[in-house]
Amino acid sequence: MNVLLNGGTGFIGSYTAVGLMAAGHRTMIADNLANSSSAVIERLERLMGPRRRWLTPYRTPARRQSISAPGAAATCSI
């Protein structure tokens, strides 16, 4: 089976990716690499082959910063 794993280079995702590969699934990882380390990616490369075959890095939109003062009531307008 083909599997797309979102967040597969983090702690839990990397173990999931290895388990899926061990079970014989073709695994593709999409990750923004925010919670991963180069050591994890290198270990996955040793197990899964060159990263260009299984890793698709992507960017996430920037988080909005709160503009209210600390302690101020939050407001929302739609």
N, C-alpha and C positions, 0 to 999 in steps of 0.2 A: 504494500500500500504506500502511496505517496503521502507524506505528512509535512505540513507547514507548521513549524513551531515558533511562536512569537515569544521573544525573550529567552532564547535558548543559550545565551552565553553567560547568564547569571548563575548563581549557585544552584538553585533548583532546576532551572532550565537546562543546564549542562548535563546534570545527571539524567534528566528526562531524555535528552538527545542521545546520550550513550545507550540508554535502555531501549529506545526505539530502534537504533541502529543494530543493536545486538539481537533484537527480535526480527530483524530482516526487513525493516521498513526503510524506504528511501526518504531521508529526512532533510528538509531545507529549513534553515534558521533565518528568521528576520529579527533584527535586534538593533536598538539605537546605541548599544554599547555603553550606556550610562552606568550600569552596575556590573560591569565585567572587567576582568583584568587580562593583560596580554598572556599571562601564564595559562589561564583557562582556554583561551583561543588556541594557543600552541598545543596544549594537550588534546583538544578536540581535533586539531589538524593531524596529529599523529594517529588518531583513531579513525578519522573520517576522510582523510585525504586533503588535497589542497582546498583552502577555504573558499576560493572562487567558485567551487562546485556546490557548496552548502550554506554559505553565509551571505546574506543580503543586508548590509548596514543601511539604516535609514535615519532621518532626522525627525525629531518630534517638534511640534510648535513650541515656541517659548512660553513659559508659564506667565500668567498675568501677575503682576506685583500688586499687592494691596496698596491703595492710595489713601486709606483712612488712617487717622491717627490712632495710636494705641489707646484702647479703652473706648473708642468712639463706636456708636451703634452702626452696624452694617446696614446698608441700603441696597436695594436691587431694583432696577428699572428694566422693563422689558420693552 
